[in-house]
Amino acid sequence: MAKPKTNAQGFEEVLKVATKSEIGRMLDLSRQAITNWGPSIPETYAYRVSVMTGIPIEDILPEVAPDVHKRLKELANAQAKTR
């Protein structure tokens, strides 16, 4: 399997593992809501989809993975400061 180079290819990889209906059930969304995402998974849901499917976030959103990792680290740091 070649690594996805676009976010759309990342979504295609996810759909090889789970249907839109299954993704919707995992996220408590309708299949129609998943269809409305368009060609790629929104960053808001990418991390949870990654955890649930076992597909690395770098493969789900290859175009923005570095930014997503940066935001996740910032969030973790902010949460650590509030504890």
VMD Tcl script that draws the C-alpha trace (Angstrom):
set ca {
  {0.00 0.00 0.00}
  {1.40 3.36 -1.02}
  {1.19 6.08 1.59}
  {-1.59 8.58 0.90}
  {-0.35 11.94 -0.36}
  {-3.59 13.87 -0.15}
  {-6.30 14.13 2.46}
  {-8.77 12.66 -0.05}
  {-6.56 9.58 -0.45}
  {-6.42 9.35 3.35}
  {-10.22 9.25 3.52}
  {-10.19 6.50 0.88}
  {-7.85 4.47 3.11}
  {-10.21 4.89 6.05}
  {-13.13 3.74 3.89}
  {-11.24 0.51 3.16}
  {-11.41 -0.24 6.90}
  {-14.85 1.15 7.82}
  {-17.97 2.25 5.96}
  {-19.42 5.73 6.34}
  {-22.19 4.23 8.46}
  {-19.66 2.56 10.77}
  {-17.66 5.78 11.09}
  {-20.87 7.63 11.87}
  {-21.77 5.15 14.61}
  {-18.28 5.44 16.11}
  {-18.55 9.23 16.19}
  {-22.27 9.40 17.01}
  {-22.98 11.05 13.64}
  {-25.27 10.05 10.78}
  {-23.97 8.50 7.58}
  {-25.27 11.61 5.83}
  {-23.11 13.80 8.07}
  {-20.07 11.74 7.07}
  {-21.03 12.08 3.39}
  {-21.26 15.86 3.85}
  {-17.60 15.94 4.88}
  {-16.71 15.89 1.21}
  {-13.46 14.40 -0.01}
  {-11.57 14.38 3.30}
  {-12.05 13.91 7.03}
  {-12.27 17.20 8.95}
  {-9.38 17.81 11.34}
  {-11.91 17.90 14.17}
  {-12.61 14.19 13.72}
  {-9.31 12.93 12.31}
  {-7.71 12.02 15.63}
  {-10.73 10.03 16.83}
  {-11.01 8.27 13.45}
  {-7.30 7.45 13.70}
  {-7.72 5.92 17.15}
  {-10.83 3.98 16.18}
  {-9.49 2.59 12.90}
  {-5.83 2.17 13.79}
  {-4.81 4.24 10.76}
  {-2.10 6.79 11.64}
  {-3.23 10.40 11.48}
  {-0.33 11.01 9.07}
  {-2.12 8.72 6.61}
  {-5.58 10.19 7.21}
  {-4.53 13.83 6.79}
  {-1.10 13.79 5.14}
  {-1.42 17.38 3.94}
  {-1.94 18.80 7.44}
  {-0.52 16.13 9.78}
  {2.35 18.33 11.04}
  {-0.12 21.08 11.99}
  {-2.43 18.57 13.68}
  {0.45 17.17 15.74}
  {1.45 20.69 16.76}
  {-2.10 21.51 17.89}
  {-2.39 18.23 19.80}
  {0.85 19.01 21.67}
  {-0.37 22.53 22.46}
  {-3.63 21.10 23.79}
  {-1.80 18.52 25.92}
  {0.47 21.24 27.33}
  {-2.49 23.48 28.10}
  {-4.29 20.62 29.86}
  {-1.17 19.76 31.86}
  {-0.92 23.36 33.09}
  {-4.53 23.31 34.36}
  {-3.96 20.21 36.50}
}
mol new
graphics top color blue
foreach p $ca { graphics top sphere $p radius 0.5 }
foreach p [lrange $ca 0 end-1] q [lrange $ca 1 end] { graphics top cylinder $p $q radius 0.2 }
display resetview
